[in-house]
Amino acid sequence: MDTMSEPKMQHETKPNWWVLCLAFAAVVLDGYDTVALGVSIPSISKEWGVEPAHFTPALAFTSAGVALGYMAVGRLVAKMGTRNVIFSAVVLFTVGSLLTAWSGSIVELTILRFVTGLGLGAVLPAAVSHATAVNPSRLRQSIAVVVMTGISFGALIAGLGGGIVTNALGWEWVFILGAIASGVLLPFLWIGLSGKHPSLTPMDPSVAKHHAAVARLFDGPVRSRTLLLWSFSFLIFAVYYVFSSWLPTLLTSYGFGLGLAPLGSAALGVGSIVGACVLILGSRRRRMTTVLAWTSAAAVAFLVISAFLGPDKALLLIVFGGVGLGLQAGMIGQAAVAVSLYPQATVTAGVGWAASLGRLGSVVGPIFGGVLIGLGVDTGTIVLAVCIPVIVALVLVVILGRITAEKATAPESSQLERQPLASPPAR
């Protein structure tokens, strides 16, 4: 046996904990900054003397920037490599977050959050790609879920700390502290994410363009599944971002003060982490689509309960944690479903575009919530209204599960789908 190959084989079976921790940390900061504005709106609204609904453009443009970042990250990684994309994206949202602290109008805030959103959108897929590329293939699905869970931890930190920071130092420091944490992480990212793995370096532009083509997701064998997955992703993201953006504001109608309202975001974050654990455990025994059907049903149940609860603050936070569990499981799980739906050469495009459609939903969600709040609709009615898209998403994922189960039992179809959907471009 070749003695030089044994250490290499051992290395390939061990997780790269350093890279995993760095990728996770980058995504935690991403999650923190994503909900920082929602946590701060009650305080900014009071200080600026404007209604909370006036912040709808800032919330919507944050999500629009994130969606564009998702759409562009595949091409950027092909040109720059994952390490450079992660580093550049963290620099962008660090600067954007720092400047947000000195914004003085809705217009300035909206522009800065859009630019910040571009960086936020590029970090998550690049971090997942980098972490999974340098770890053993048997662990890649679990590692992807762990890295993506960083979004929930970031939201949890912002929710728990937002009220304390705004009361003690002012809302500006919610963004300043996030920028400081990102700045501290930057040199570690630059040094720790270096590597020679082929998946981390730029690839031939013509090959990258071919694999990133959205048209491949609409070839005959996968067209219906693409439409179902995109619709599910859009609806689940839209509803989650209604609450991640507006829950602190909605909770003020239940008697929560400015210091306690951010705990709503913390409750969503805790529920999201539990949802990720449910996803990992459930997928070991059931199809991912089945697990997502159950978590979507749980989200509907908790939403209905919250609409009829009284002013019991502790119970409300527990119930909204359940909402976070059901919705966040769907947001993470849709990426795992995309991995299993497409031929190997199309997986990257499939995951990226499903996430992009989800992020478009995150643009619509805050707008929808802001309109209802601006019209003076009571919180219970708003909560019941958003049950409808979750019920639709539940139906869609059940249909998707049945289609994929039928396809899996058809040998000819399975054989066809393992083949590339289109020939690579001529050299």
Order of alpha helices (4+ residues) and beta strands (2+ residues): alpha-alpha-alpha-alpha-alpha-alpha-alpha-alpha-alpha-alpha-alpha-alpha-alpha-alpha-alpha-alpha
